Structure formats: C-alpha cells, structure tokens
Amino acid sequence: MNNCKICGGETNSYKCDMCGEESITHDENHGCGGEHCMPKCAGCNEAEIKCTCT
C-alpha cells in the first residue's frame, strides 16, 4: 500500500471521502465518483484527504 499523503503513515484499503463507504481495492466506478475512493489512513481510519493524525 501507499503512505498517507497527509501524515505519511500507512494506508489500509480505500474509503470514500464523501459517503464513508470502504473497499479493499480502488473502485473507479464508485457511486460518488472514482476520485472520491481514496486510500484510507491506518492511523485514524479516515479517507486520506480527511486524515486527522496531524
């Protein structure tokens, strides 16, 4: 997996930043749009853009 772009910590699966739906893999066809299905920060369990670790 990648590292969170906000805090630099590990990511764990994917999460939609709008509806909160989680997915093991990136879902380009997610209902809110593929761009909203982003890596989930393992530290705070939030979508990468909503990371609260810092």
C-alpha positions in Angstrom: 0.0 0.0 0.0 0.9 3.6 -0.2 1.6 6.1 2.6 -1.0 8.7 3.5 -0.2 12.0 1.8 -1.3 14.0 4.8 0.5 12.3 7.7 2.9 10.0 6.0 1.6 6.9 7.9 0.5 3.6 6.3 -2.8 3.3 4.4 -5.1 0.3 4.8 -7.7 -0.3 2.0 -9.8 2.5 0.5 -12.5 4.8 1.7 -14.9 7.3 0.1 -14.3 10.9 1.4 -17.9 11.7 0.8 -20.1 8.8 1.9 -17.6 6.8 4.0 -18.0 3.5 2.1 -15.0 1.3 2.4 -13.4 -1.0 -0.2 -10.5 -3.4 -0.2 -9.5 -2.2 -3.7 -9.9 1.1 -5.5 -13.3 1.4 -7.0 -13.2 3.6 -10.1 -17.0 3.1 -10.6 -17.9 4.1 -7.0 -21.3 5.9 -6.8 -19.7 9.2 -5.6 -17.1 9.0 -8.3 -13.8 7.1 -8.5 -11.8 10.1 -7.5 -13.5 10.0 -4.1 -12.5 6.4 -3.4 -9.1 7.1 -1.9 -6.6 5.4 0.4 -7.7 5.1 4.0 -5.2 6.2 6.6 -4.5 3.3 9.0 -3.8 5.7 11.9 -7.2 7.5 12.0 -9.3 5.3 9.6 -10.3 8.3 7.6 -10.1 8.8 3.9 -6.7 10.2 3.1 -7.9 13.8 2.4 -9.7 13.8 5.8 -6.7 12.5 7.8 -6.8 13.7 11.4 -3.4 12.3 12.5 -1.5 15.6 12.3 
